[in-house]
Amino acid sequence: MPDPRSIRVVAQGLLRRVDEMTRATVDGYRERIPEYPRILEKHHEDVYAVSRAAVLIFLQLVIQQRDATPQELAMIRASGRARAAQGLTLEAMLQGYSIGREIAWTALEEAAEAAGVDEDEISSATVVMAHFMERLALMVTQGFLDHMKQAYEGEQHRMGVLIEIAKAMSRSLDLDEVVGVGLERLRLAIEVEWAGLWLVSVEKGVLRLHAQQLDPAWEGVSVGDAVPESPLDKPGLGADSVAGKPVFYSGKNLPPPIVVTGANLLMIVPLLHRERPIGVIGVASRQKVDLPTRDREFLVAIAEQMAVAIHQVQEHMREARTDFLTGLANRHEFDSFLRRELARAERFGDSLSLVMIDLDGLKRINDELGHKAGDEALRTVGATLKATVRALDLAARIGGDEFALVAPGLTVEAAFLRADGLRRPLWMLRPYRPAASAFKR
């Protein structure tokens, strides 16, 4: 029969008080290293369960009169690596284990003295505990260094990815290619399952999904499917993009449409050009519950780079679609827009009106006042059209002195009124005036 005055028996008896010692350990954390429980709770870990496991290890070493096993040491090292990744300092980690050992050893020492355990046996147990704490400190430190090495290699990789994306973007003026390269490299670099990009549609007043990249294992509704567009003037991704600052969503503050996707987190970063929002880049994960600071900073860096590249592409596209003199759409853009709107009107049975405008007297202006005056007249007409049409209309210069207006949704009667409304400001332009009968039914 075991000697009731053996320290092993005393330690065995203390197993009944593990919950009490765990509470004391957690109280010690909150008082002396409050960042430790705060970080655990932030990452949805049970601080009591973590503390209880530490207290049990201390007691089991005394009960079994042994050193820590390689498996236990490996677990401690892995824990050190994980805590470092969560942002806990090495000092706080070591202090946390020290508090647990202090609570367990104080209870054990008091119980051993009360049971009359021999002092030599208590001293022997003290040596075992001290030896374990030395190895524990070594394993925690190695885990911390594992993380530092991994973080350094990760930063090197991220810099490589950043350079790779910059090169890919500088080689292409194709928007889909630029966005596709950026999203896929981003998703893989920060190890998330979804990445997407929305672009601002000023005409529609919405943020509209342009592209998304998913992990092959992602099943069901994606983030892009859940939020294909978002109004700029209402709470949600659209309004957050206009605010111009990165936003991190997780847990209870996830937007309702995102909850149905099964994602645990979503982070969006506005794409800004000269402080003007042109879109939003976002990442989401079903597996992670947080993004480390370095991943958030990397996402911001990618967003800055993509904003520049997308603006360049959009400028190129705008120039390719725009008449350089008037700033209106050119003939190519007019033809494309008209084809699209005709197909849409036929499909949905909507009205579509086309107003043709021919400027009388432009040749006279060129002949009598010179081509600079003629160009100025065309620019003035272009500015007048841009100022008087709706956002969903398209005003175009389709020839030397020929202009056109495509007006989706307008009936013949409404189009006639619109044409007559355009005639009046054009009539007032000097030095030429269009004929008073320019628009007829």
Secondary structure, 3 states (H helix, E strand, C coil): CCCCCCHHHHHHHHHHHHHHHHHHHHHHHHHHCCHHHHHHHHCCCCHHHHHHHHHHHHHHHHHHCCCCCHHHHHHHHHHHHHHHHHCCCHHHHHHHHHHHHHHHHHHHHHHHHHHCCCHHHHHHHHHHHHHHHHHHHHHHHHHHHHHHHHHHHHHHHHHHHHHHHHHHHHHCCCHHHHHHHHHHHHHHHCCCCEEEEEEEECCCCEEEEEEEEECCCCCCCCHHHHCCEEECCCCCHHHHHHHCCCEEEEHHHCCHHHHCCCCCEEEEEEEEECCEEEEEEEEEECCCCCCCHHHHHHHHHHHHHHHHHHHHHHHHHHHHHECCCCCCECHHHHHHHHHHHHHHHHHHCCCEEEEEEECCCHHHHHHHHCHHHHHHHHHHHHHHHHHHCCCCCEEEECCCCEEEEEEECCCHHHHHHHHHHHHHHHHCCCCCCCCCCCCCC
